[in-house]
Amino acid sequence: MAIRQRTRSARLLLVTLVAASLAIITVDYRGGEQGPLDAAGRVVSSAITPLQQAVSNVVQPVSNFFSSLAELPSLSRRNGELQVQVDDLRTVQQLNQALTRRIETLEQLLGLQTITSHTIAARVIGSGVSNFEWDITIDRGSQDGIEVDMPVVTGASDGPRLVGRVIRVTPISSVVQLVIDRDFAVAGRLSTSQEAGLVLGRGEEDLRMGHLRPGIEVGETEPESVFTVGYEVNGQPGLYPAGILIGTVSRAFSEPDAVESFVTIRPAVDFSTLQYVLVIAPDSDPQGGSP
Amino acid sequence: MRRTVVIVAVTVTALLLQTTVFPELTLLGVKPELLYLVTVVFAALQGPAEGAVVGFVGGLAQDFMLNMPKGITALTLTILGYTVGLARQYIASPSPLLPAILVGLGTAGGVAFHQAVAFLLGEEEGPFSYVAKVVLLTAVYGAVLTPIFFPVLRRAATATHAGRVVRF
């Protein structure tokens, strides 16, 4: 008798919890991005952030130590190669400085507006919980001026590289959707042909850049780079400033009689070793930023 | 009260490990599904009612960290916890491998169900080959991790219901 009663109460519990889950799915699905459950989600995320910070403080040095041990034999060879690269880059830098001065002068002459924005540095404290979403958690949030849709980059000697965009913000942390996520899309431009197309994330596979002109020629001998395109719609700038490196073309699929061409792109950022990022926050008054 | 604290503590620990330690320790690029493991082990030890509750709480917490309609993981893990708890009552095997087998099968079924519901709600989940790979690898990874986590989870489970623990 008692067993039957227990079975019945367990069944009742199952029905209640399944009904609650279905209600939550329905409410959240209909509510979209600004659903009433988002506030509850922010509370859970805020509560877990300090713990994530503490654990990543312990985990990151350990994982760095082991990865550097594995790379020890190749380090001295790599050191020599890097020295050569440094010498080369110094020469390029001197050339660039001269060119930058020329551009500044020309911009002043033409009265061009440059993008006025500042960056917020943040540390990566966690990765996505699922195998079907590619995102990271960073230790800066709305208290530091971060808002949803802000672009996130990482620094490199040859300029910024695109990491992704902010999709959720709590006061003390933010979630950044990586460029490889299947929901990610950004307008890109090929460096040599200057053709523009839409770059889409495809998870573990290389990114896909579509909507390119049929029969387009893509540099086969030297890997071609893809940068973000800056655009304006009704005076409102797009999400991403122009000129952020997205990646390099890994394969081109171009046939003269096809409706469109597309290329696959290897991302410029190694997401598995990412520790620090920069969030680009556009200044509130884009006209007043520069004199 | 003590039961609530244990369930919350286990859920938070699993989520923390899932987002900080295991992204570095992937199996062929795939992370384990620790909350599926926790739900199956609790259900196997404590029966369908506790399995459903642990699944619902853990699933809802995980849902808040996902970029898709909330509630899908809660639904998946509630049903998974109840099913495993019910099935466990009819299995008389004394095999010490039983928890690992249950976690493997439960994770495979759970992840497949989760992706099916996400697909029906119009979520972009990638090609079938990738989904199949994740289903298979999370099941294998969960089964491999079970012997490590099982003693800790059994201790946590016994802290809630001292008299009703099923011994393997």
Interface residues (C-beta under 8 A of the other chain):
Chain A: R6 S9 A10 L13 L14 L17 V18 A20 S21 L22 A23 I24 I25 T26 D28 Y29 G35 L37 A40 G41 V44 S45 I48 L51 Q52 V55 S56 V59 S63 I125 G126 S127 G128 V129 S130 N131 F132 E133 D135 T137 I167 R168 V175 Q177 R182 D183 R202 G203 E204
Chain B: V12 L15 L16 Q18 T19 T20 V21 P23 E24 G29 V30 K31 E33 G47 P48 A49 A52 V53 G55 F56 G59 L60 A61 Q62 D63 F64 M65 L66 N67 M68 P69 K70 G71 I72 A74 L75 T78 I79 Y82 G85 Q115 A118 L121 E124 E125 G126 Y130 V131 V134 T138
